[in-house]
Amino acid sequence: MERKIAAKLLEWKKAPDRKPLLLCGARQVGKTHSALSFGRESYANVAYFNFEFSDRLHRVFDGDLDPHRIVRSLSALSGSDIVEEGTLIVFDEVQACPRALTSLKYFRENAPGYHLMATGSMLGASVSRDGASFPVGSANMLRMGPMDLEEFMAATGRKGLAGEIRRAYRACEEFDLHDAAMGAYREYLAVGGLPEAVNAYREGRGAGGVAAAHADLDAAYVGDMSKYTSKAEALRIRAIWSSIPRHLAREDRRFVLRDAAEGARTRDMEGPLEWIRASGLASMCPRVSSGRAPLAARGEDRFFKLYMFDTGLLASKLGAPFNAVLSDEGAMDQYRGPLAENFVMQSLKANGVRPSYWSPSPNREVDFVFQGSDGAVIPVEVKASARVGSRSLSAFMGEYGPRVAARVSAKNFGFEGGILSVPLYAAFCLDGSACEFADRSPLHPPGREERDLLRG
C-alpha cells in the first residue's frame, strides 16, 4: 500500500540537520510497515528491533546509554552489521522500553551519523506511566494516521481517479466521474483507512471480513486502555471511547463528559479524555464564538466535539449496515451526517489542519473553521447530501467577510454564491492552501485557458 508518509520519510533522511525520528500514531495504522518499506527502498540494510517481544533487547539498555556501545550490542544481537549512513535502525514500539526512548537523546548528541527511527503507539500514555525521559528537542517527530481516501483509492486500484479529482479541485471545474468518485467515498465510509480492514475489503472478504477486522481492532484498542492505565482509569477511558458514536449521532454533535457514563463527574473524566486524545484514537474540535484570527486565542476548550480517528471504525460502532453505506440507501439517513462530518474532520487532520467549530449561539453553527496558509480564517460547512442550504454559513460570511468559504457536500465542484463547492470525495484536497481560491472571483470561474494552466 502506498502511503504519503513515505515522501516525508525521504525528506527526513536527506535533511542536513536530521535527528532520530519518532513516528507516532495509534496502533495498527501502518507505522511498522511504512518504516520497513522505506528502509528496504532507501538503505543498504535495515536493523529491526521490536521492544514488545524481547526481554533480551530490553537488557541492552540496562547499562549506560552510550550509543556506540548500544550499536555494538544490537549488532551482536541481530547478527548483522550496523553502519552509519548505510543502515536504518528501527526501534519498533519503543514505548515498551522507556530507556530506549531516552537513548534517542544520546544518539542525537554523540552519534548523529546513525539513521535511527522509532515507532510508538500509545507513546504519551507510556511516558506518563513509566516516567521515561522524553527526548525533547533531540528527535524529529511525525504523526501517522489511517489511510485517507486518496490512499484508499490507490490501494483499491483507483490511483488514476484520485489524480483526476486533484486536477478537478485545482481547476474548480465539474468532474465527469462524479458518480464513480462518490461511490469510492461511500466505500471508504464503510471500510475506513485502517490497513487490516482495507486488506479485508480488497481481498474480497466482503462485509463480514471488514466487520471482523473492525471488531479485532476495536478489541486491541480497548486492551491497550487496560494495559497502560489503572483499572479505574481504564473504565473511564472505555466509557468515553464507547460514547463517541452516541455523541456524534446527536444533532449538535457536542461531546459532554458527564454524559459519557452514568454518574460520571466532569473532573474525573478529564484525564481519560486526555488519554484518548494523546493515544491518537480521537481528535478534539474546540468551539470558537468568534470567526476572527487568531482562532487559537478564541478557543473555548470547555465546549468541544470528539471525532473518531477512523470513519470506517465509527461506521461499525454506529451499527451502520455495510451494504446500505455502500449503496447510499434511505436506511443511511440516520448515519449519513455523523459519518460525513467525521470523514471531513479526519481529512483535515491528515492535511495538518487544526480545525475548530464556530457556534456563537444555539441556532448558529459552522462545522469547521481553520486558518489558511496566509493566516485568514476559512469556514467549512459539511453537508452529507446535495441539499446545501445553510443560514449559519451565510451568517458567518456576512459577519466576518472571509476571503474564501468552502462547502463540502454531495454536489460537484463549482462556485455557488461566493462559496467554493467541494465534493465529499475531494475533502483530501482541502488544506491551508484553500485560501488561494480567494484570488479568483466567485462569480467568474476560471475559463478554459486558465484551467489548462492549472492542469500544468
C-alpha positions as CSV (number, residue, x, y, z in Angstrom):
1,M,0.0,0.0,0.0
2,E,1.3,3.4,-1.0
3,R,1.4,5.8,1.9
4,K,2.0,9.6,1.8
5,I,4.3,9.3,4.8
6,A,7.0,7.8,2.5
7,A,7.7,11.2,1.0
8,K,8.1,12.8,4.5
9,L,10.5,9.9,5.5
10,L,12.7,10.6,2.5
11,E,12.8,14.3,3.4
12,W,13.9,13.3,6.9
13,K,16.7,11.1,5.5
14,K,18.0,13.9,3.3
15,A,17.8,16.7,5.9
16,P,21.2,18.1,6.8
17,D,20.1,18.6,10.5
18,R,18.5,15.1,10.7
19,K,17.7,13.9,14.2
20,P,16.4,10.5,15.3
21,L,12.8,10.2,14.2
22,L,9.8,9.3,16.3
23,L,6.9,8.0,14.1
24,C,3.9,8.2,16.3
25,G,0.2,7.2,15.9
26,A,-2.4,4.8,17.1
27,R,-1.8,1.1,16.9
28,Q,-2.4,-0.6,13.5
29,V,-2.3,2.5,11.3
30,G,0.7,1.1,9.3
31,K,3.7,2.6,11.1
32,T,5.9,-0.5,11.1
33,H,5.1,-1.4,7.5
34,S,5.9,2.1,6.4
35,A,9.2,2.2,8.3
36,L,10.4,-1.2,7.0
37,S,9.3,-0.5,3.4
38,F,11.1,2.8,3.5
39,G,14.2,1.2,4.9
40,R,14.3,-1.5,2.3
41,E,13.9,1.0,-0.5
42,S,16.3,3.7,0.8
43,Y,19.1,1.9,2.7
44,A,21.6,-0.9,2.1
45,N,20.0,-2.8,5.1
46,V,17.6,-2.5,7.9
47,A,18.2,-3.4,11.6
48,Y,14.8,-4.0,13.1
49,F,14.1,-4.4,16.8
50,N,10.7,-4.9,18.4
51,F,10.6,-3.9,22.1
52,E,7.2,-5.6,22.8
53,F,8.5,-9.2,22.4
54,S,12.1,-9.4,23.5
55,D,13.4,-9.2,27.1
56,R,17.0,-9.6,25.8
57,L,16.6,-6.5,23.8
58,H,15.5,-4.5,26.9
59,R,18.6,-5.6,28.7
60,V,20.8,-3.9,26.1
61,F,19.5,-0.6,27.6
62,D,20.0,-1.5,31.2
63,G,23.6,-0.2,31.3
64,D,24.8,3.2,30.2
65,L,23.2,4.8,27.2
66,D,26.4,5.3,25.2
67,P,25.1,4.9,21.6
68,H,28.3,3.2,20.3
69,R,28.0,0.5,23.0
70,I,24.3,0.1,22.2
71,V,25.0,-0.3,18.5
72,R,27.7,-3.0,19.1
73,S,25.2,-4.9,21.3
74,L,22.4,-4.6,18.8
75,S,24.7,-5.8,16.0
76,A,25.6,-8.8,18.0
77,L,22.0,-9.5,18.9
78,S,20.8,-9.2,15.3
79,G,23.8,-10.9,13.7
80,S,24.2,-8.0,11.2
81,D,26.5,-5.1,10.8
82,I,25.0,-1.6,11.6
83,V,26.9,1.1,9.9
84,E,26.4,4.9,9.8
85,E,24.5,6.2,6.8
86,G,24.0,2.8,5.2
87,T,21.7,1.2,7.9
88,L,18.3,2.2,9.0
89,I,17.9,1.3,12.7
90,V,14.2,0.7,13.6
91,F,13.1,0.7,17.2
92,D,9.5,-0.6,17.0
93,E,7.0,0.0,19.8
94,V,9.7,2.0,21.6
95,Q,7.2,2.9,24.4
96,A,7.7,-0.6,25.8
97,C,11.3,0.3,26.8
98,P,11.5,3.7,28.3
99,R,15.3,3.7,28.4
100,A,15.4,3.0,24.6
101,L,13.2,6.1,24.2
102,T,15.6,8.1,26.4
103,S,18.6,6.9,24.3
104,L,17.4,8.9,21.3
105,K,18.8,12.0,23.0
106,Y,22.3,10.4,23.2
107,F,22.2,9.2,19.6
108,R,21.5,12.8,18.6
109,E,24.3,14.2,20.7
110,N,27.0,11.6,20.4
111,A,26.3,9.5,17.3
112,P,24.4,11.7,14.8
113,G,25.7,9.6,11.8
114,Y,23.3,6.7,12.6
115,H,19.9,6.8,11.0
116,L,17.5,5.8,13.8
117,M,13.7,5.7,13.5
118,A,11.5,4.7,16.4
119,T,7.8,3.9,16.2
120,G,5.4,4.5,19.1
121,S,1.9,3.5,19.9
122,M,0.2,5.0,23.0
123,L,3.5,6.9,23.5
124,G,2.1,9.7,25.6
125,A,0.4,7.3,27.9
126,S,3.5,5.2,28.3
127,V,5.8,8.1,29.1
128,S,3.4,9.4,31.7
129,R,3.1,5.9,33.3
130,D,6.8,4.9,33.3
131,G,8.4,8.3,33.9
132,A,10.6,8.0,30.9
133,S,12.7,10.9,29.8
134,F,11.2,12.2,26.6
135,P,13.9,13.3,24.1
136,V,12.5,16.9,23.8
137,G,14.4,18.7,21.1
138,S,16.5,15.7,20.3
139,A,14.2,13.9,17.9
140,N,12.1,14.8,14.8
141,M,8.5,13.7,15.1
142,L,6.0,12.6,12.5
143,R,2.4,11.6,13.3
144,M,0.7,8.9,11.2
145,G,-3.0,8.2,10.9
146,P,-5.1,5.7,9.0
147,M,-5.1,5.9,5.2
148,D,-7.1,8.8,3.8
149,L,-9.5,8.5,0.8
150,E,-6.7,9.2,-1.7
151,E,-4.5,6.4,-0.3
152,F,-7.6,4.1,-0.1
153,M,-8.3,4.7,-3.8
154,A,-4.7,3.9,-4.7
155,A,-4.8,0.7,-2.6
156,T,-8.0,-0.4,-4.3
157,G,-6.7,0.2,-7.9
158,R,-8.1,3.7,-8.5
159,K,-5.0,5.9,-8.2
160,G,-5.8,7.5,-11.5
161,L,-9.2,8.5,-10.2
162,A,-7.6,10.2,-7.2
163,G,-5.3,12.1,-9.5
164,E,-8.2,13.3,-11.7
165,I,-10.0,14.5,-8.5
166,R,-7.0,16.6,-7.6
167,R,-6.9,18.2,-11.0
168,A,-10.6,19.0,-10.9
169,Y,-10.2,20.6,-7.5
170,R,-7.3,22.8,-8.6
171,A,-9.3,23.9,-11.7
172,C,-12.6,24.1,-9.9
173,E,-14.4,22.5,-12.8
174,E,-17.2,19.9,-12.8
175,F,-15.9,16.4,-12.6
176,D,-17.1,14.0,-15.2
177,L,-16.6,11.0,-12.9
178,H,-18.5,12.4,-10.1
179,D,-20.8,9.4,-9.5
180,A,-17.8,7.0,-9.6
181,A,-15.9,9.1,-7.1
182,M,-19.0,9.3,-4.8
183,G,-19.1,5.5,-4.9
184,A,-15.4,5.4,-3.7
185,Y,-16.3,7.8,-0.9
186,R,-19.1,5.6,0.3
187,E,-16.8,2.6,0.2
188,Y,-14.3,4.5,2.3
189,L,-17.1,5.4,4.8
190,A,-17.8,1.7,5.3
191,V,-14.3,0.3,5.2
192,G,-12.2,3.2,6.6
193,G,-8.4,3.6,6.4
194,L,-7.0,1.0,8.8
195,P,-4.8,-1.3,6.7
196,E,-6.3,-4.5,8.2
197,A,-9.8,-3.5,7.2
198,V,-8.7,-2.3,3.8
199,N,-6.9,-5.6,3.1
200,A,-10.0,-7.5,4.1
201,Y,-12.1,-5.4,1.6
202,R,-9.7,-5.6,-1.4
203,E,-9.2,-9.3,-0.9
204,G,-12.9,-9.7,-1.4
205,R,-13.9,-10.8,2.1
206,G,-17.0,-8.6,2.0
207,A,-19.0,-7.1,4.8
208,G,-18.2,-10.0,7.1
209,G,-14.5,-9.7,6.6
210,V,-14.4,-6.0,7.2
211,A,-16.7,-6.3,10.3
212,A,-14.3,-8.9,11.7
213,A,-11.3,-6.7,11.1
214,H,-13.1,-3.8,12.8
215,A,-14.0,-5.9,15.8
216,D,-10.4,-7.2,16.2
217,L,-9.0,-3.6,16.0
218,D,-11.6,-2.3,18.5
219,A,-10.7,-5.1,20.9
220,A,-7.0,-4.3,20.6
221,Y,-7.6,-0.6,21.4
222,V,-9.7,-1.5,24.4
223,G,-7.0,-3.9,25.5
224,D,-4.5,-1.0,25.4
225,M,-6.7,1.0,27.7
226,S,-6.2,-1.5,30.4
227,K,-2.5,-2.2,29.6
228,Y,-1.4,1.4,30.1
229,T,-3.7,2.6,32.9
230,S,-5.1,1.7,36.2
231,K,-8.4,-0.3,36.4
232,A,-10.5,2.7,37.4
233,E,-8.9,4.9,34.7
234,A,-9.4,2.2,32.1
235,L,-13.1,2.0,32.9
236,R,-13.5,5.8,32.3
237,I,-11.4,5.7,29.1
238,R,-13.6,2.9,27.7
239,A,-16.7,4.8,28.7
240,I,-15.5,7.8,26.6
241,W,-14.5,5.6,23.7
242,S,-17.8,3.8,23.5
243,S,-19.8,7.0,23.8
244,I,-18.2,8.8,20.9
245,P,-20.6,7.3,18.3
246,R,-23.5,8.2,20.5
247,H,-22.4,11.8,20.9
248,L,-21.8,12.2,17.1
249,A,-25.3,10.9,16.4
250,R,-26.7,13.8,18.4
251,E,-28.0,16.8,16.4
252,D,-25.3,19.2,17.8
253,R,-22.5,16.5,17.9
254,R,-21.1,18.2,21.0
255,F,-19.3,15.9,23.5
256,V,-20.4,16.2,27.1
257,L,-18.0,14.5,29.5
258,R,-20.6,13.9,32.3
259,D,-22.8,12.1,29.7
260,A,-20.1,9.6,28.8
261,A,-21.1,7.3,31.7
262,E,-23.8,7.2,34.3
263,G,-22.8,9.2,37.4
264,A,-19.7,10.5,35.7
265,R,-18.2,13.7,37.0
266,T,-16.5,16.1,34.6
267,R,-13.3,16.4,36.7
268,D,-12.9,12.6,36.9
269,M,-13.2,12.3,33.1
270,E,-10.7,14.9,32.1
271,G,-7.7,12.6,32.5
272,P,-9.3,9.8,30.5
273,L,-10.2,12.3,27.8
274,E,-6.6,13.4,27.5
275,W,-5.5,9.8,27.3
276,I,-7.9,9.2,24.4
277,R,-6.7,12.3,22.6
278,A,-3.0,11.6,23.3
279,S,-3.3,8.0,22.1
280,G,-4.4,9.2,18.7
281,L,-7.8,7.4,18.9
282,A,-9.9,10.6,18.7
283,S,-9.5,14.2,17.8
284,M,-10.9,17.2,19.7
285,C,-12.5,20.1,17.9
286,P,-13.0,23.0,20.2
287,R,-15.6,25.7,19.9
288,V,-14.9,29.3,19.0
289,S,-17.5,32.0,19.3
290,S,-15.6,34.4,17.0
291,G,-14.6,33.8,13.4
292,R,-11.6,36.2,13.6
293,A,-7.9,35.3,13.6
294,P,-6.1,34.1,15.6
295,L,-8.5,31.2,16.3
296,A,-6.2,29.6,18.8
297,A,-6.7,32.6,21.1
298,R,-10.5,32.3,20.8
299,G,-11.0,28.7,21.6
300,E,-13.4,27.6,24.4
301,D,-12.0,24.3,25.4
302,R,-14.9,23.5,27.7
303,F,-17.1,23.0,24.6
304,F,-15.9,20.6,22.0
305,K,-16.7,17.8,19.6
306,L,-14.8,14.5,19.7
307,Y,-14.3,12.7,16.4
308,M,-13.1,9.1,16.0
309,F,-9.8,8.7,14.2
310,D,-11.2,6.3,11.6
311,T,-14.5,6.7,9.9
312,G,-14.8,3.1,9.0
313,L,-14.5,2.1,12.6
314,L,-17.1,4.7,13.5
315,A,-19.5,3.3,11.0
316,S,-19.0,-0.2,12.5
317,K,-19.6,1.1,16.1
318,L,-22.7,3.0,14.9
319,G,-24.1,-0.2,13.6
320,A,-24.4,1.3,10.1
321,P,-25.4,-1.6,7.7
322,F,-22.3,-2.1,5.4
323,N,-24.3,-2.6,2.2
324,A,-26.5,0.4,3.0
325,V,-23.5,2.6,3.3
326,L,-22.1,1.4,0.0
327,S,-25.4,2.0,-1.8
328,D,-26.4,5.2,0.0
329,E,-29.9,3.8,0.6
330,G,-32.6,5.6,2.6
331,A,-31.6,3.4,5.6
332,M,-28.4,5.5,5.7
333,D,-30.2,8.7,6.7
334,Q,-29.5,8.5,10.4
335,Y,-25.8,7.7,9.8
336,R,-25.0,10.0,6.8
337,G,-24.5,13.2,8.7
338,P,-22.2,11.9,11.5
339,L,-20.1,9.9,9.1
340,A,-19.7,12.8,6.6
341,E,-18.6,15.2,9.4
342,N,-16.2,12.7,10.9
343,F,-14.8,12.0,7.5
344,V,-14.1,15.7,6.8
345,M,-12.5,16.1,10.2
346,Q,-10.3,13.1,9.6
347,S,-9.3,14.5,6.2
348,L,-8.4,17.9,7.6
349,K,-6.3,16.4,10.4
350,A,-4.5,14.3,7.8
351,N,-3.6,17.5,6.0
352,G,-2.1,19.1,9.1
353,V,-5.2,21.4,9.7
354,R,-6.2,22.2,13.2
355,P,-10.0,23.0,13.0
356,S,-12.4,24.4,15.4
357,Y,-16.2,24.8,15.1
358,W,-18.0,28.2,15.2
359,S,-21.1,28.4,17.3
360,P,-21.9,31.8,18.9
361,S,-25.4,30.8,19.8
362,P,-27.5,27.6,19.8
363,N,-29.1,28.3,16.4
364,R,-25.9,29.2,14.5
365,E,-23.0,26.8,13.8
366,V,-20.4,26.3,11.1
367,D,-18.9,22.8,11.3
368,F,-15.3,23.7,10.9
369,V,-13.2,26.9,10.8
370,F,-9.4,27.0,10.4
371,Q,-6.7,29.4,9.3
372,G,-5.2,29.0,5.9
373,S,-1.6,29.3,4.9
374,D,-2.0,33.1,4.7
375,G,-3.5,33.3,8.2
376,A,-7.0,34.1,7.0
377,V,-9.9,32.2,8.5
378,I,-11.7,29.7,6.2
379,P,-15.2,28.4,7.2
380,V,-16.1,24.9,6.1
381,E,-19.7,23.7,6.0
382,V,-20.3,19.9,5.7
383,K,-23.5,18.6,4.0
384,A,-23.9,14.8,3.6
385,S,-26.3,15.3,0.6
386,A,-26.8,17.6,-2.3
387,R,-29.2,19.8,-0.3
388,V,-26.8,22.6,0.7
389,G,-28.8,25.5,2.2
390,S,-27.2,26.9,5.3
391,R,-28.2,30.0,7.2
392,S,-25.2,29.6,9.5
393,L,-22.6,29.8,6.8
394,S,-24.3,32.8,5.3
395,A,-24.4,34.5,8.7
396,F,-20.7,33.8,9.2
397,M,-19.8,35.2,5.8
398,G,-22.0,38.3,6.5
399,E,-20.4,38.9,9.8
400,Y,-16.7,38.2,9.1
401,G,-16.4,38.5,5.3
402,P,-13.9,35.6,4.9
403,R,-11.8,35.8,1.7
404,V,-13.0,32.2,0.8
405,A,-15.5,29.8,2.2
406,A,-16.0,26.1,1.4
407,R,-18.9,23.8,1.4
408,V,-18.2,20.1,1.3
409,S,-21.2,18.1,0.1
410,A,-22.5,15.6,-2.5
411,K,-22.6,18.3,-5.2
412,N,-20.0,18.6,-7.9
413,F,-17.2,21.2,-8.0
414,G,-18.0,24.9,-8.6
415,F,-18.6,28.3,-7.1
416,E,-22.0,29.0,-5.7
417,G,-23.0,32.3,-4.1
418,G,-19.4,33.1,-3.3
419,I,-18.7,29.6,-1.8
420,L,-16.3,27.1,-3.1
421,S,-18.2,23.8,-3.6
422,V,-16.0,20.7,-2.8
423,P,-17.5,17.3,-3.3
424,L,-17.2,15.0,-0.3
425,Y,-14.7,12.7,-2.2
426,A,-12.4,15.7,-2.6
427,A,-12.0,16.5,1.1
428,F,-8.5,15.1,1.0
429,C,-7.5,18.1,-1.2
430,L,-8.7,20.7,1.3
431,D,-5.9,22.2,3.3
432,G,-4.4,25.5,4.2
433,S,-3.8,26.3,0.6
434,A,-7.5,26.7,0.0
435,C,-7.0,30.4,0.7
436,E,-5.5,30.6,-2.8
437,F,-9.0,30.3,-4.3
438,A,-9.7,33.8,-2.9
439,D,-7.8,35.3,-5.8
440,R,-10.5,34.0,-8.2
441,S,-13.8,35.8,-8.4
442,P,-16.6,33.5,-7.2
443,L,-18.8,35.0,-9.9
444,H,-16.3,34.2,-12.7
445,P,-14.9,30.6,-12.5
446,P,-11.7,30.0,-14.4
447,G,-12.0,29.8,-18.2
448,R,-10.6,27.2,-20.5
449,E,-7.2,28.8,-20.8
450,E,-6.8,29.2,-17.0
451,R,-8.0,25.6,-16.5
452,D,-5.3,24.4,-18.9
453,L,-2.7,26.3,-16.9
454,L,-4.0,24.9,-13.6
455,R,-3.7,21.4,-15.0
456,G,0.0,22.2,-15.6
